[in-house]
């Protein structure tokens, strides 16, 4: 039997010493068994009707428990939706004077819990900490409980302690960037199914062990019958595309941060006296870490640039806290510093980049924004996106905000219309900032489509300007449709 910490997926992709695992022991309160009548059991996810002898006793126990208790879970989902909205509302109202962050002082977290306790009446509120120091909060209603994780602001699940069962949900954010309210959906694009992991064990205790019984699916028809709200996507494909670009920037930064942190942590461990390893030996992974960290800091004789790193010459100087790393999917991250705490090392990433056909996509971040504020996780997440062609000198720069999309930028398109630093179009002066706004307007209006009739995304639309004819047609479109929006 393993701990819940073993089975839960990683959620926070920031500092490794704070987020090596999700909350290990998910607290819950006791729960009453109230089943909905007529709810047929769903098959165990991944099962294809195999013969009984191919299933373990644990599999059978899980399917039986799911079939018998699924109605109870469905009966509680509408209340979970309401509580999720209440928790989100309370977090918005919480004064951000003394924030509670995973690595922050305990006083801030205590104040937050005090605030949530007053807001959660008539429910009893409990707090379960994890490696980050904050963890999850539990709203206990008589003998049932609803668990919310504050470190990444997600709904964790519902537990039935009287039957030693815990229903854990995946990827259910309290706040959504797509304009929709909280809902049990598989991701932020669809509202068809929701996947649950069923555990057996005492989830109330901090050291309670939870045994996974399997993954199971609730279909949209079942959610409808239970009164779980159906969501309507309020975003246009273009609005979603902007948010996806911001999400990509966060993912790139986190992957680069994890890679640099691992290299420097292992490199620091490798440099300990040999006696620390026992029998004077070296561990195998230290050699790998040394290779990934450019052999050793002493071998670095000159600084590299992002261009060098993109060309396969990434160098990382862990001692100086500078250099570059390359992730497994080809993203280059620029390291702006290494914060150390004993053998732990936390890398700070200032920019990331990856080559695309015809150019490079770069993200620049505010140094120090990597820490997570659980009360306001979107704080400090603004980033600069730059798409640049390897020739022709075209460059698009946009400021992105995850919950909004693009908010400002500049566009450089050298051509007959360019008079530097702006443009002269049909007798009107247009700045590169105004041209970027018109570029976004054309993107949001789906002015340019691909061969399949699909609206071009921001990077694809910009990279299409490598074809001079496309560039001319775009400027003509701007002159014909948007020029009246620009001051004379």
Secondary structure, DSSP 4 states (H G I P E B T S, - for coil): --BHHHHSPP---S-TTT-SSS-SS---------PPTT-PPPPPTT-----GGGS-HHHHHHHHHHHHHHHHHHHHHHHHHHHHHHHHHHHHHS-TTS--BTTS-HHHHHHHHHHHHHHTTTSEEEEE--TTS--EEEEEETTEEEEEETTTTEEEEEEEGGGTEEEEESS-BSS-TTS------SSSS--SEEEEEEEEE--SSTT-BEEEEEEEEEEHHHHHHHTPPPP---S-HHHHHHHHHHHHHHHHHHHHHHHHHHHHHHHHHHTS-GGGGSTT---HHHHHHHHHTTS-GGG--S---HHHHHTT---EETTTTEEEEE-TTS-EEEEEEEEEETTEEEEEEEEEEEEETTEEEEEEE-TTTTS-BSSSTTTT--EEEEEEESSTT-EEEEEEETTTEEEEEEEE--STTB-SSSEEETTEEE-HHHHHHHHHHHHHTT--B-TTSPBPPHHHHHHGGGSHHHHHHHHHHHHHHTGGGS--
